[in-house]
Amino acid sequence: MRLSHFIRICFMMVLLCSAAAAHAQGCSMCRDTTAGSVPQIRAGLRRAIPILAVPAIGLFIAFFVVARRFDAWHRIEESRRIDDER
């Protein structure tokens, strides 16, 4: 049941994070920078956003994996300690 619960959570996160139309944040500096640029620069900026997101997503996933492994290791060590005390 834990695995199915985990899969459901992952599915919900993917569903909530994906949007039919991702709108820009609307910060004035970004808007001013892109408004005064030539179309090639605007296209480059549009391509750069997903590329810059990849390392951040990778770091988040790596942190999540390490945290889960540490939690599993901690539970094993805790159960061994309890068994040794008996």
N, C-alpha and C positions, 0 to 999 in steps of 0.2 A: 504494500500500500504506500510506503514511503516514496518509491520510485514513481508511481503514478501521480502522486501528489506533487513531486518535484517537476514532472513533465507538464502537469497542468499549470504550475506557476510559471515555468519557462514559456509555455505557449501564451499565457496571458500577458507576460512581459513583452513578448514579440508583438502581440496584437496591439497592445497599448502604445508601444514605441513606434510602430509603423503608422504612417499617416497617408491618406490619399493625396493630400497636397500639403507639403511642408512649407509653411510660410516663414519668411525671414523674421528675425527678431525685431527688426525695425529700428535698430540703433542709428542715430543720426550720423555718426562718423562713417559707418559702413555705407549708408545710403548716399552720403555726399561723395565718398571715394568712388563708388561705382557709377554714380550719375555723371561724373565728369570724365569718365574713362571711355576709351574707344571700345567697340564691341568685342574685340579680341581679349582685352583685359577683363571685361565682364565675364566672358566665357571661361577664362582661366580661373577667375575667382569662384565661379560656380563649380568648376571641377575640383578646386582645392579643398572645398569644405568637406566632402566625403573622404578625401585622402587624409586630411588632418584628423578626421574622426576615427580612422582605423587604429592608430596607436593608442588612443584613449580607450577605445573599446577593448583592445587587446590587454591593456593594463588592468582594466576592470575585471575581465574574465580571469586573468592570471591571479589577481588578488582573491577572487572568489574561490578558485580551485585550491589555492594555498590555505585559505581559511577552512575550507571543508576538510582537507587532508589533516590539518592540525587538529581540528575538532575530533576527527576519527581517531587520531593518534592519542589525543588526550583522554578520550573515553576508554581506549584499550588500557592505557597506563593506569587510569583510575580504577578499572575493574581488577587489574592485577594487584594493585595496592590493597584493595579491599579483600581480595582472596588471600593475600599474604598475612593480613591482620587476623584472619580466622584461625 
